[in-house]
Amino acid sequence: KRMTRKAEVYIGVDEVGRGPLAGPITVGAVALVVSGRQKAMSDKFLQGIRDSKKLTPIKREAWYAALRRESRFTIACVSVSHTIIDKKGLSYAARFAVVRCLKKISQDLKVSGDRFQVLLDAGLYAPLEYRQERIIKGDEKIPLIAAASIIAKVTRDKYMTRIHAKYPQYGFIRHKGYGTGAHIVLIKKYGMSDIHRKTFCTRIV
């Protein structure tokens, strides 16, 4: 991770949990120190990686573990709670998580943000002081963004699986808080739990 003068930090950023009726929004960021965009795009380790939505849970877990083991990657992941989403809105929550991820990577690598090239899936924004590119379907086109999507997805799914033990009646282990038909039926039956997004459930209860 030691940086030469020519090296830059390329960071893929993606989020999961924008649409669920319960639980947090989670942003993942995966950074790679390289001397040039082409090296970041063609990193051999990331060959074959895919957007988290197009992987089975087993393959997502395998990629998650592999990314965590690979010391060349610096990883950050931040979740913002349903409470903040209700109070401040989803856009604020997503921006806040992106900022926290970038600050963590800067601290871990001990470099300033002016060395960053931030590659975001469209819909996400980094603060203006960062060089950034927002890419439509970035999680399908850019390996580092796909990696970030996997980090975010597995992290959020693990949380929703854990929280299922506290609220088993809602079936979070199955739908992870998304608004499936079965989930909506259970909200109507039991009302909202402490982790439901009140602003997302106004038409249900």
Beta strands, then each sheet from edge to edge (+ up, - down):
strand 1: 8-16
strand 2: 25-34
strand 3: 73-80
strand 4: 116-121
strand 5: 131-135
sheet 1: 3+ 2- 1+ 4+ 5+
end
